[in-house]
Amino acid sequence: MFEVTRGAAKQIRKTAGDGDMEELALRVSANREPDGSIIYRMGFDEFAEGDTVVSTRGVDVLLRTNDKSLLQGATLDFVEIEPGQMQFIFMNPNDPSFVPPTE
């Protein structure tokens, strides 16, 4: 369904601890833009009726029903974009702008 890498899980837990939000899950949402690309949002939140909870690498991720199909097969990672610049990225086969990494 939806996965979180080890690096992303570590950063999510650190951010939750720094913000005193350990009791909350990470909500991830996705919206398709008119050009077909996908915009992602995430933040700590409480479970709401109708949410799907995905537990991955010790992190509970909340997905709304409308977001599940856009996030099916996606992976959240935390990577160094440029030296010293770390960022969350979504690797999502449902996003036309996604380019799979080459081996």
DSSP file (Angstrom, degrees, kcal/mol; ACC not computed):
  #  RESIDUE AA STRUCTURE BP1 BP2  ACC     N-H-->O    O-->H-N    N-H-->O    O-->H-N    TCO  KAPPA ALPHA  PHI   PSI    X-CA   Y-CA   Z-CA
    1    1 A M              0   0    0      0, 0.0    72,-3.3     0, 0.0    73,-0.6   0.000 360.0 360.0 360.0 -88.3    0.0    0.0    0.0
    2    2 A F  E     -a   74   0A   0     71,-0.2     2,-0.3    70,-0.2    73,-0.2  -0.993 360.0-167.4-130.7 135.1    2.1    3.0    1.3
    3    3 A E  E     -a   75   0A   0     71,-2.3    73,-2.5    -2,-0.4     2,-0.4  -0.866  14.4-152.2-126.3 159.1    5.6    2.6    2.7
    4    4 A V  E     -a   76   0A   0     -2,-0.3    73,-0.2    71,-0.2    55,-0.1  -0.994  23.7-129.0-125.4 132.6    8.1    4.8    4.6
    5    5 A T     >  -     0   0    0     71,-2.5     4,-2.7    -2,-0.4     5,-0.2  -0.278  28.3-105.7 -74.2 167.5   11.8    4.2    4.3
    6    6 A R  H  > S+     0   0    0      1,-0.2     4,-2.5     2,-0.2     5,-0.2   0.922 121.5  50.4 -58.6 -44.8   14.0    3.8    7.4
    7    7 A G  H  > S+     0   0    0      1,-0.2     4,-1.9     2,-0.2    -1,-0.2   0.901 112.2  46.1 -62.5 -41.8   15.5    7.3    6.9
    8    8 A A  H  > S+     0   0    0     68,-0.3     4,-2.8     2,-0.2    -1,-0.2   0.913 111.7  51.6 -67.0 -42.5   12.0    8.8    6.7
    9    9 A A  H  X S+     0   0    0     -4,-2.7     4,-2.5     1,-0.2     5,-0.2   0.915 109.3  50.6 -60.5 -43.1   10.7    6.9    9.7
   10   10 A K  H  X S+     0   0    0     -4,-2.5     4,-2.1     1,-0.2    -1,-0.2   0.919 113.3  45.2 -61.1 -44.2   13.7    8.1   11.8
   11   11 A Q  H  X S+     0   0    0     -4,-1.9     4,-2.8     2,-0.2    -2,-0.2   0.876 111.4  52.6 -69.6 -37.6   13.1   11.7   10.8
   12   12 A I  H  X S+     0   0    0     -4,-2.8     4,-2.5     2,-0.2    -2,-0.2   0.934 111.2  46.6 -62.4 -46.0    9.3   11.5   11.4
   13   13 A R  H  X S+     0   0    0     -4,-2.5     4,-2.3     2,-0.2    -2,-0.2   0.898 113.2  49.7 -63.8 -39.7    9.9   10.1   14.9
   14   14 A K  H  X S+     0   0    0     -4,-2.1     4,-2.9    -5,-0.2    -2,-0.2   0.935 112.1  47.2 -63.4 -46.6   12.5   12.8   15.6
   15   15 A T  H  X S+     0   0    0     -4,-2.8     4,-1.9     1,-0.2    -2,-0.2   0.903 111.8  50.6 -63.1 -41.6   10.1   15.6   14.4
   16   16 A A  H  <>S+     0   0    0     -4,-2.5     5,-3.6    -5,-0.2     6,-0.4   0.918 113.1  46.3 -62.0 -43.2    7.3   14.1   16.4
   17   17 A G  H ><5S+     0   0    0     -4,-2.3     3,-1.3     3,-0.2    -2,-0.2   0.916 110.9  51.2 -65.8 -43.7    9.5   14.0   19.5
   18   18 A D  H 3<5S+     0   0    0     -4,-2.9    -1,-0.2     1,-0.3    -2,-0.2   0.834 116.0  42.3 -62.2 -32.7   10.8   17.6   19.0
   19   19 A G  T 3<5S-     0   0    0     -4,-1.9    -1,-0.3    -5,-0.2    -2,-0.2   0.289 111.9-117.0 -98.3   9.9    7.3   18.9   18.6
   20   20 A D  T < 5S+     0   0    0     -3,-1.3    -3,-0.2    -4,-0.2     3,-0.1   0.913  79.9 123.5  54.5  45.9    5.8   16.8   21.5
   21   21 A M    > < +     0   0    0     -5,-3.6     3,-1.8    -6,-0.1    -4,-0.2  -0.033  16.7 126.7-123.9  29.1    3.5   15.0   19.1
   22   22 A E  T 3  S+     0   0    0     -6,-0.4    -1,-0.1     1,-0.3    -5,-0.1   0.762  71.4  58.5 -60.6 -25.2    4.5   11.4   19.7
   23   23 A E  T 3  S+     0   0    0     -7,-0.1    -1,-0.3    -3,-0.1     2,-0.2   0.572  95.0  81.2 -82.3  -8.5    0.9   10.4   20.3
   24   24 A L  S <  S-     0   0    0     -3,-1.8     2,-0.2    22,-0.1    22,-0.2  -0.626  73.1-131.4 -98.1 156.2   -0.2   11.6   16.9
   25   25 A A  E     -C   45   0B   0     20,-2.2    20,-2.8    -2,-0.2     2,-0.6  -0.570  29.0-102.2 -96.0 166.2    0.1    9.7   13.6
   26   26 A L  E     -Cd  44  61B   0     34,-2.6    36,-2.9    18,-0.2     2,-0.5  -0.813  32.6-152.7 -90.4 119.5    1.4   11.2   10.4
   27   27 A R  E     -Cd  43  62B   0     16,-3.5    16,-1.8    -2,-0.6     2,-0.4  -0.812  11.5-170.1 -92.5 130.9   -1.4   12.1    8.0
   28   28 A V  E     -C   42   0B   0     34,-2.2    36,-0.4    -2,-0.5     2,-0.3  -0.979   5.7-179.3-120.2 132.0   -0.4   12.0    4.3
   29   29 A S  E     -C   41   0B   0     12,-2.8    12,-2.1    -2,-0.4     2,-0.4  -0.925   9.1-163.3-129.5 157.3   -2.7   13.4    1.6
   30   30 A A  E     -C   40   0B   0     -2,-0.3     2,-0.4    10,-0.2    10,-0.2  -1.000   3.2-172.6-141.7 136.2   -2.4   13.6   -2.2
   31   31 A N  E     -C   39   0B   0      8,-2.2     8,-2.9    -2,-0.4     2,-0.4  -0.997  22.6-129.7-131.7 132.7   -4.3   15.7   -4.7
   32   32 A R  E     -C   38   0B   0     -2,-0.4     6,-0.2     6,-0.2     5,-0.1  -0.674  23.2-143.6 -82.8 130.9   -4.2   15.5   -8.5
   33   33 A E    >   -     0   0    0      4,-3.3     3,-2.2    -2,-0.4    -1,-0.0  -0.426  29.8-100.6 -84.9 164.0   -3.5   18.8  -10.2
   34   34 A P  T 3  S+     0   0    0      0, 0.0    -1,-0.1     0, 0.0    -2,-0.0   0.805 123.9  56.1 -57.0 -29.8   -5.1   19.7  -13.6
   35   35 A D  T 3  S-     0   0    0      2,-0.1     3,-0.1     1,-0.1    -3,-0.0   0.466 122.2-106.6 -82.7   0.9   -1.9   18.8  -15.4
   36   36 A G  S <  S+     0   0    0     -3,-2.2    61,-0.1     1,-0.3    -1,-0.1   0.182  79.8 126.8  97.1 -16.7   -2.0   15.3  -13.8
   37   37 A S        -     0   0    0     58,-0.1    -4,-3.3    -5,-0.1     2,-0.5  -0.227  57.0-122.4 -69.9 166.2    0.8   15.8  -11.3
   38   38 A I  E     -C   32   0B   0     -6,-0.2     2,-0.5    -3,-0.1    -6,-0.2  -0.936  12.6-152.6-117.4 133.1    0.2   15.1   -7.7
   39   39 A I  E     -C   31   0B   0     -8,-2.9    -8,-2.2    -2,-0.5     2,-0.3  -0.889  17.6-154.6-101.3 132.0    0.6   17.5   -4.8
   40   40 A Y  E     -C   30   0B   0     -2,-0.5     2,-0.3   -10,-0.2   -10,-0.2  -0.824  13.7-179.4-110.9 146.1    1.5   16.0   -1.4
   41   41 A R  E     +C   29   0B   0    -12,-2.1   -12,-2.8    -2,-0.3     2,-0.3  -0.984   4.1 175.9-137.7 150.1    0.8   17.2    2.1
   42   42 A M  E     +C   28   0B   0     -2,-0.3     2,-0.3   -14,-0.2   -14,-0.2  -0.993  10.1 141.5-154.0 152.1    1.7   15.7    5.4
   43   43 A G  E     -C   27   0B   0    -16,-1.8   -16,-3.5    -2,-0.3     2,-0.3  -0.953  52.9 -75.7-175.7 166.6    1.4   16.6    9.1
   44   44 A F  E     +C   26   0B   0     -2,-0.3     2,-0.3   -18,-0.2   -18,-0.2  -0.577  59.1 154.8 -80.5 138.9    0.7   15.1   12.5
   45   45 A D  E     -C   25   0B   0    -20,-2.8   -20,-2.2    -2,-0.3     2,-0.2  -0.951  40.6-101.3-155.6 167.6   -3.0   14.4   13.2
   46   46 A E        -     0   0    0     -2,-0.3   -22,-0.1   -22,-0.2     2,-0.1  -0.657  49.8 -89.8 -94.0 155.2   -5.5   12.3   15.1
   47   47 A F        -     0   0    0     -2,-0.2     2,-0.3     4,-0.0    -1,-0.1  -0.379  44.7-164.4 -61.0 137.3   -7.3    9.3   13.7
   48   48 A A    >   -     0   0    0     -2,-0.1     3,-2.3    -3,-0.0    -1,-0.0  -0.924  34.1 -83.8-123.8 152.9  -10.7   10.3   12.1
   49   49 A E  T 3  S+     0   0    0     -2,-0.3     3,-0.1     1,-0.3    -1,-0.0  -0.278 117.3  25.6 -54.9 133.6  -13.6    8.0   11.2
   50   50 A G  T 3  S+     0   0    0      1,-0.3    15,-0.3    14,-0.1    -1,-0.3   0.282  90.6 133.6  93.6 -10.0  -13.0    6.5    7.7
   51   51 A D    <   -     0   0    0     -3,-2.3     2,-0.5    13,-0.1    -1,-0.3  -0.410  50.3-139.2 -70.6 148.0   -9.2    6.8    7.9
   52   52 A T  E     -E   63   0B   0     11,-2.8    11,-2.4    -3,-0.1     2,-0.6  -0.927  14.6-147.9-101.4 133.9   -7.0    3.9    6.9
   53   53 A V  E     -E   62   0B   0     -2,-0.5     2,-0.6     9,-0.2     9,-0.2  -0.914  11.7-170.0-105.6 123.6   -4.0    3.4    9.2
   54   54 A V  E     -E   61   0B   0      7,-2.9     7,-2.8    -2,-0.6     2,-0.6  -0.963   7.4-157.6-111.7 119.0   -0.8    2.0    7.6
   55   55 A S  E     +E   60   0B   0     -2,-0.6     2,-0.4     5,-0.2     5,-0.2  -0.873  22.7 163.8 -99.0 120.2    1.9    1.0   10.1
   56   56 A T  E >   -E   59   0B   0      3,-2.6     3,-1.5    -2,-0.6    -2,-0.1  -0.974  64.0 -16.2-142.8 122.8    5.3    1.0    8.5
   57   57 A R  T 3  S-     0   0    0     -2,-0.4     3,-0.1     1,-0.3    -1,-0.1   0.833 127.9 -50.4  53.6  38.2    8.7    0.9   10.2
   58   58 A G  T 3  S+     0   0    0      1,-0.2     2,-0.4   -45,-0.0    -1,-0.3   0.587 116.2 111.7  81.5   9.9    7.2    2.0   13.5
   59   59 A V  E <   - E   0  56B   0     -3,-1.5    -3,-2.6   -55,-0.1     2,-0.6  -0.968  59.2-143.4-118.7 130.3    5.3    4.9   12.1
   60   60 A D  E     - E   0  55B   0     -2,-0.4   -34,-2.6    -5,-0.2     2,-0.5  -0.829  19.1-164.8 -90.7 125.1    1.5    5.1   11.9
   61   61 A V  E     -dE  26  54B   0     -7,-2.8    -7,-2.9    -2,-0.6     2,-0.5  -0.936   7.4-147.5-113.3 130.4    0.4    6.8    8.7
   62   62 A L  E     -dE  27  53B   0    -36,-2.9   -34,-2.2    -2,-0.5     2,-0.4  -0.836  16.3-176.8 -98.9 131.6   -3.2    8.0    8.2
   63   63 A L  E     - E   0  52B   0    -11,-2.4   -11,-2.8    -2,-0.5     2,-0.2  -0.995  19.5-136.7-127.5 131.5   -4.8    8.0    4.8
   64   64 A R    >>  -     0   0    0    -36,-0.4     3,-1.3    -2,-0.4     4,-1.1  -0.527  30.9-110.0 -78.6 154.7   -8.2    9.3    3.9
   65   65 A T  H >> S+     0   0    0    -15,-0.3     3,-0.6     1,-0.3     4,-0.6   0.877 118.0  54.7 -52.6 -43.3  -10.3    7.1    1.5
   66   66 A N  H 34 S+     0   0    0      1,-0.2     4,-0.4     2,-0.1    -1,-0.3   0.746 109.4  48.0 -65.2 -23.9   -9.9    9.7   -1.3
   67   67 A D  H <> S+     0   0    0     -3,-1.3     4,-1.6     1,-0.1    -1,-0.2   0.664  89.0  83.5 -90.8 -18.4   -6.1    9.6   -1.1
   68   68 A K  H <X S+     0   0    0     -4,-1.1     4,-0.7    -3,-0.6     3,-0.2   0.882  89.8  48.6 -59.1 -43.3   -5.6    5.8   -1.0
   69   69 A S  H  < S+     0   0    0     -4,-0.6     3,-0.5     1,-0.2    -1,-0.2   0.881 112.1  49.0 -67.7 -35.8   -5.7    5.3   -4.8
   70   70 A L  H  4 S+     0   0    0     -4,-0.4    24,-0.3    -3,-0.2    -1,-0.2   0.771 116.8  42.9 -71.5 -24.6   -3.3    8.1   -5.5
   71   71 A L  H >< S+     0   0    0     -4,-1.6     3,-2.2    -3,-0.2     2,-0.2   0.392  80.0 128.8-103.0   2.0   -0.9    6.8   -2.8
   72   72 A Q  T 3< S+     0   0    0     -4,-0.7    22,-0.2    -3,-0.5   -70,-0.2  -0.419  85.9   4.4 -60.6 121.4   -1.1    3.1   -3.7
   73   73 A G  T 3  S+     0   0    0    -72,-3.3    -1,-0.3     1,-0.3   -71,-0.2   0.485  99.9 138.0  83.0   3.0    2.4    1.8   -4.1
   74   74 A A  E <   -a    2   0A   0     -3,-2.2   -71,-2.3   -73,-0.6     2,-0.4  -0.440  38.3-154.4 -82.8 156.6    4.1    5.1   -3.0
   75   75 A T  E     -aB   3  91A   0     16,-2.1    16,-3.0   -73,-0.2     2,-0.5  -0.998   6.2-146.1-131.3 134.4    7.1    5.4   -0.8
   76   76 A L  E     +aB   4  90A   0    -73,-2.5   -71,-2.5    -2,-0.4     2,-0.3  -0.882  26.5 176.1 -98.7 128.1    8.0    8.3    1.4
   77   77 A D  E     - B   0  89A   0     12,-2.7    12,-2.6    -2,-0.5     2,-0.5  -0.855  28.4-141.1-128.0 163.7   11.8    8.9    1.8
   78   78 A F  E     + B   0  88A   0     -2,-0.3     2,-0.3    10,-0.2    10,-0.2  -0.965  38.8 163.6-126.9 110.5   14.0   11.4    3.5
   79   79 A V  E     - B   0  87A   0      8,-2.6     8,-2.6    -2,-0.5     2,-0.8  -0.817  46.2-103.4-132.0 163.2   17.1   12.2    1.3
   80   80 A E  E     - B   0  86A   0     -2,-0.3     6,-0.3     6,-0.2    -2,-0.0  -0.805  31.9-178.8 -87.9 109.4   19.9   14.7    0.8
   81   81 A I  E    S-     0   0A   0      4,-2.6    -1,-0.2    -2,-0.8     5,-0.1   0.917  74.5  -2.1 -74.9 -46.4   18.8   16.7   -2.3
   82   82 A E  E >  S- B   0  85A   0      3,-1.0     3,-3.2    -3,-0.1    -1,-0.3  -0.917 109.6 -60.8-136.7 161.2   22.0   18.8   -2.2
   83   83 A P  T 3  S+     0   0    0      0, 0.0     3,-0.1     0, 0.0    -2,-0.0  -0.217 126.7   1.2 -49.9 120.8   24.9   18.7    0.2
   84   84 A G  T 3  S+     0   0    0      1,-0.1     2,-0.7    -3,-0.0    -4,-0.0   0.425 106.5 109.8  81.6  -0.5   23.5   19.6    3.6
   85   85 A Q  E <   -B   82   0A   0     -3,-3.2    -4,-2.6     2,-0.0    -3,-1.0  -0.869  46.4-174.7-114.4 100.0   19.9   19.9    2.3
   86   86 A M  E     +B   80   0A   0     -2,-0.7     2,-0.3    -6,-0.3    -6,-0.2  -0.684   9.6 168.5 -93.1 145.1   17.6   17.0    3.5
   87   87 A Q  E     -B   79   0A   0     -8,-2.6    -8,-2.6    -2,-0.3     2,-0.3  -0.996  36.7-111.9-155.5 147.7   14.1   16.8    2.3
   88   88 A F  E     -B   78   0A   0     -2,-0.3     2,-0.3   -10,-0.2   -10,-0.2  -0.638  38.6-174.8 -76.0 139.1   11.1   14.4    2.3
   89   89 A I  E     -B   77   0A   0    -12,-2.6   -12,-2.7    -2,-0.3     2,-0.5  -0.974  19.8-136.5-133.8 151.8   10.3   13.0   -1.2
   90   90 A F  E     -B   76   0A   0     -2,-0.3     2,-0.8   -14,-0.2   -14,-0.2  -0.935   7.1-161.9-108.0 126.6    7.5   10.9   -2.5
   91   91 A M  E     +B   75   0A   0    -16,-3.0   -16,-2.1    -2,-0.5    -2,-0.0  -0.919  27.5 166.6-104.9 105.2    8.4    8.1   -4.9
   92   92 A N    >   -     0   0    0     -2,-0.8     3,-1.8   -18,-0.2     6,-0.3  -0.953  36.5-160.3-132.6 113.0    5.0    7.4   -6.5
   93   93 A P  T 3  S+     0   0    0      0, 0.0    -1,-0.1     0, 0.0   -20,-0.1   0.654  95.3  63.2 -65.6 -13.5    4.3    5.3   -9.6
   94   94 A N  T 3  S+     0   0    0    -24,-0.3   -23,-0.1   -22,-0.2   -21,-0.0   0.541  86.0  86.2 -84.8  -7.7    0.9    7.0   -9.9
   95   95 A D  S X  S-     0   0    0     -3,-1.8     3,-2.0     1,-0.1   -58,-0.1  -0.843  70.6-149.7 -97.7 119.6    2.5   10.4  -10.4
   96   96 A P  T 3  S+     0   0    0      0, 0.0    -1,-0.1     0, 0.0   -59,-0.1   0.718  97.4  58.3 -62.8 -18.7    3.4   11.2  -14.0
   97   97 A S  T 3  S+     0   0    0    -61,-0.1     2,-0.3    -5,-0.1   -60,-0.1   0.535  81.9 109.6 -86.9  -5.3    6.4   13.3  -12.9
   98   98 A F    <   -     0   0    0     -3,-2.0    -7,-0.1    -6,-0.3     0, 0.0  -0.550  49.7-167.2 -74.0 128.9    7.9   10.4  -11.0
   99   99 A V        -     0   0    0     -2,-0.3     3,-0.1     3,-0.0    -2,-0.0  -0.966  22.5-128.6-115.1 114.1   11.1    9.0  -12.6
  100  100 A P        -     0   0    0      0, 0.0     2,-0.0     0, 0.0    -9,-0.0  -0.289  31.2-101.8 -61.4 144.3   12.1    5.6  -11.0
  101  101 A P        -     0   0    0      0, 0.0     2,-0.3     0, 0.0     0, 0.0  -0.358  35.3-124.9 -64.6 145.1   15.7    5.4   -9.8
  102  102 A T              0   0    0      1,-0.1    -3,-0.0    -3,-0.1     0, 0.0  -0.663 360.0 360.0 -90.6 149.2   18.0    3.6  -12.2
  103  103 A E              0   0    0     -2,-0.3    -1,-0.1     0, 0.0     0, 0.0   0.442 360.0 360.0 -83.3 360.0   20.1    0.7  -10.9
